[in-house]
Amino acid sequence: MNKRPRDEPSSSFASAPKRQYGAGGGGGGYGGHGYSEERSSARRVADHYSARSNQTLEERENSPIIHLKKLNNWIKSVLIQLYAHPGDCVLDLACGKGGDLIKWDKAKVGYYVGVDIAEGSIKDCMTRYNGDTDQQRRKKFSFPARLICADCYEARLDEHLYEDAPFDICSCQFALHYSWSTEARARQALANVSALLRPGGIFIGTMPDANVIIKRLRETDGMEFGNSVYWISFGEEYAEKDAVDCPEWVVPFHLFKLLAEEYDLELVLTKNFHEFVHEYLQKPEFSELMRRLGALGDGRQDQSTLSQDEWEVAYLYLAFVLRKRGQPPSQRRANNANRGKMFLTENDIDFLGV
Ligand SMILES: C[S@@+](CC[C@H](N)C(=O)[O-])C[C@H]1O[C@@H](n2cnc3c(N)ncnc32)[C@H](O)[C@@H]1O
C-alpha cells in the first residue's frame, strides 16, 4: 500500500512524501520478504526518518495537517496519562525525535529508555532531552534517560537492557506496523516487549487500523483512495524499489492480538481514533487538554480547527493497550539513581548493530 501525504509533515503521523504499505493484512498474513530484503527495507525506513529535518515552529503551524498532528499528540497524551504512574520506568520503542518526552515528564515518570533505528532521530531526541533545541530552551527533564540506536524488531533488546529492566510501561507510537514485514520481526517485537515488561506492566501504542483501511479499499473502485491531505494506493508496486521511499505494513488486528497472547500480552483496549476521541473527550481533564492543544480549536469563533479531510485520516488509525500477564511485584524497584543520565552526549548513545 502506498500512502502519500499531501505535505511534508514532521509529526509522527503521515510522514513520508511517498509511502508504501505491504498489504500483509489483505491475505491475513505478513509481508513475505527475504532476510536481506528485510534488512534493506528496515534501512530505508531508518534513512527516511533520519533524513527528515526538524521543522521550525512557523513551518509546523503552517502545515495543512497541523490539527491532525495536535490530535495525534492529544491521543498519545491521553494514553500516557491513563496508564503511566509517577516513578514508572518507561521503554519508548521507536521513540523518534523524542516527541513524547514532555508527555512522560508530565506523568512524572522515574526513568526513560528510548530506542530508535534512525540515527538522526535518536540524536535529535538526545538534543531535545538535554533541553537544547533551536526552537526553545526548556527546563531539564526530571527523569534520567538512556538512548539506544537499534532495530527494535531485529535486536534482542532484553540482552542489552537486562540492567534497566523490568519496565513498568512500554510505548510504541505510530511504529509497531514496521515490525509486520515478516513473522520473525513481528515476533521479535512482541518478545522484546514481553521480556522487558514486569508482570502487570502495560504496553501502549498507536498504528494503522487495518480493518478501516481494507474496508475503505473494498468501497473503492480502483486500488487507491485519498483526499487533499493523504493518498493510499494498493498493489504490487511496493516490490519495485524505485517506487518506494518508506515501506510500511498493515497489521490485521485479530492476528496481532493472537500473537501478542503467545507472548503473555493480553489485550486491554483497542479503539479506532474516532471512537477514542469521542470517548475520552467526554472526560473534563482530557477535553481541557484538547482545548489547550487546539486540535479542535479552542472554542473561539475565529480559531481554525481540524478539517474534514484530516478527520478522515484519523479514522485510519487505532490505539491499543496490552498488559503483561502475571501479578505485579509487591514492591517497586528501589530507585533509578544508578540508571541513565541527566545529560546525554553522543558517546552515551548505544548503537546496537545498525
Ligand atoms: C512515525 S515515527 C514515530 C516516532 C515517535 N514514536 C512519535 O510518535 O513521535 C516512526 C518511528 O519509527 C522508527 N522505526 C521504524 N522502524 C523501526 C525499527 N525497526 N526499530 C526502531 N525504530 C524504528 C522510525 O525511525 C521513526 O522514528
The ligand as an ORCA input file, in Angstrom:
! r2SCAN-3c Opt
* xyz 0 1
  C       6.125      7.882     12.656
  S       7.594      7.887     13.570
  C       7.042      7.884     15.251
  C       8.030      8.450     16.221
  C       7.512      8.564     17.674
  N       7.117      7.269     18.195
  C       6.356      9.535     17.747
  O       5.213      9.121     17.963
  O       6.605     10.745     17.608
  C       8.112      6.224     13.340
  C       9.442      5.931     14.004
  O       9.668      4.526     13.964
  C      11.050      4.326     13.828
  N      11.276      2.946     13.411
  C      10.805      2.353     12.288
  N      11.233      1.074     12.235
  C      11.974      0.860     13.362
  C      12.697     -0.267     13.853
  N      12.745     -1.397     13.178
  N      13.356     -0.146     15.040
  C      13.332      1.047     15.719
  N      12.686      2.147     15.277
  C      12.002      2.053     14.114
  C      11.453      5.380     12.809
  O      12.838      5.608     12.771
  C      10.646      6.580     13.312
  O      11.378      7.342     14.244
*
